[in-house]
Amino acid sequence: MLAKPLDAAEAAKRIRFFREEAGCLHCGYDPRTWDTIWDHLHDRHFKPSRTFDLVLATTLQAHGVKVFYTRNTADFAPFDLFEVRNPEKP
């Protein structure tokens, strides 16, 4: 655990080092998702706490998801990777 969390761009830089220079495995994620992830992580307005949702969303998109049903629409709609619907609302 870091005493002071890294901003998204610095975290992306370190992840890229481990993935591409240090020889670590790619964590099992589809490599096609990383271009989209890097774009978001380097956006100065991107909140690092949204990284897990971003990785999930890009993974879903890479696997062909067109509509994602979740009660948590506010966290996924801004990525604009697929349609997001709340199953509890008509």
PyMOL commands that set and color helices and strands:
alter all, ss='L'
color gray80, all
select helices_A, chain A and resi 8-21+31-41+48-62+73-79
alter helices_A, ss='H'
color red, helices_A
select strands_A, chain A and resi 67-69+83-85
alter strands_A, ss='S'
color yellow, strands_A
deselect
rebuild
show_as cartoon
